[in-house]
Amino acid sequence: MKTYQSFDEIEYDLDKLKLERQIAWEELKGIKHEFQEDMKPLNWVSTGLKFAGQYGVFVILKKFFRT
């Protein structure tokens, strides 16, 4: 436990904690926005097409090297 020598030290720590809380809150809002963007149907389709494209290239290369 920290022992304070003056009210200035207490006020300094309280201001510091307030700023840290505000930073954390802004980070949470950013994460929420990113999550909302990731959950949009267009992003799911885009991700699916990327996966299908990579899988398709893999299958084509596999068939090419087998023959």
N, C-alpha and C positions, 0 to 999 in steps of 0.2 A: 504494500500500500504506500502510495506517495504522500509525503508530508509537505505541505505548502508553507512557505514563509510569509507570503503576502497575498493580497487579493488580486494583484496583477498577475501572478502565476496562475491563479485559478481562472481568471478571465482569459488568459492566453490559452490554456488547455481547453476551455469550453469553446472558444472560437475555432481552435484547431479541430476539435471533434465535430463541430457544426459543419465545417468545410468538408471534412472526410465523409460525413453523412450525405451532404449534397452531391459530392462526386459519386458516391455509391448509387444514389438515386438516379443520377443521369446515366450511369452505366446500365442500370436495370432498364431504363426506358429505351436505351439503344438496343439491348438484347431483345426486348419485347418487339421492337420494330423489325429486327432481323428475323425473329421467329415468325412474325406475321407474313413477311415477304416469302419465307421458305415454305409456308403452308399454302400459298396460292396455287391453284390448279395448273396454271401455266408453267410454274417452276417444276411441278411433278412431271408434266409432259416432257419438258426439256431434259430433265434428268433421265427419264425413261428412254428418250431418243439417243442420248449420249451413251447410255449403257448398251442399247441395242446396236448402235454403230460400232462400239468397241468389240462387242461379242461377234458381230457380223464379220468384222475384219479378221478376228481370230479364227473363225470358221473357214473363211476363204483361204487364209494362209495355211491352215491345217490341211485343207483339201489340195492346195497347190503343192505342198511338200510331200503328200502321200503318193501322188501319181508320178 
